[in-house]
Amino acid sequence: MSDFFAHETAVIDDGCQIGNGTKIWHFSHLMTGCILGEKCNIGQNVVISPKVVLGKNVKVQNNVSIYEGVTCDDDVFLGPSMVFTNVINPRSAVNRKNEYLKTHVGKGASIGANATIVCGHNIGQYAFIGAGAVVTKEVPDYALVVGNPARQMGWMSEFGHKLQFDADNIAVCEESGEKYKLENNKVSKI
């Protein structure tokens, strides 16, 4: 049995796995078969569907629905009222539960408030999705994307600062001092 906190208004269906130290706040609903890692924080009015997997220390802000097919690695931030989809062409009269597309969010990625992630498009580790962005394609590791449709506007450090690359394609995070290299349109920490 894990040790977690759930507000009295939260609904937790049988068959959920919830890690130690996780907090589940007002009016949230965890559905059968979802898995939450340790020290997650689930805000108010959140729905987590069956088969969703959240890693450790995932922060889910208020009014987020995480639909079947979504997985998030450790340290992911899901901003207020952002949304995942799981069907490309939904119709009320057509059952497409067997067509759910998967979306994976990499370690340390942040998705801003009111962003929409169209299903089937993965988010790379430490990527940064700006508020209100509509993601319609894969997002590389460390990429900064904004707009509708989302377009890449640069690269971000693991501490969440925009990277400025020099003539040798090296950038230094202004907060951590960690160095990054841009090579073949990919960023890696060095």
Salt bridges, closest charged atoms under 4 A:
ASP13 OD2 - HIS29 NE2 3.11
GLU68 OE2 - LYS51 NZ 3.61
ASP73 OD2 - HIS104 NE2 3.06
ASP75 OD2 - LYS107 NZ 2.95
GLU99 OE1 - ARG96 NE 3.48
GLU158 OE1 - LYS189 NZ 3.21
GLU174 OE2 - HIS161 ND1 3.47
GLU175 OE1 - HIS161 NE2 2.62
GLU178 OE2 - LYS189 NZ 3.41
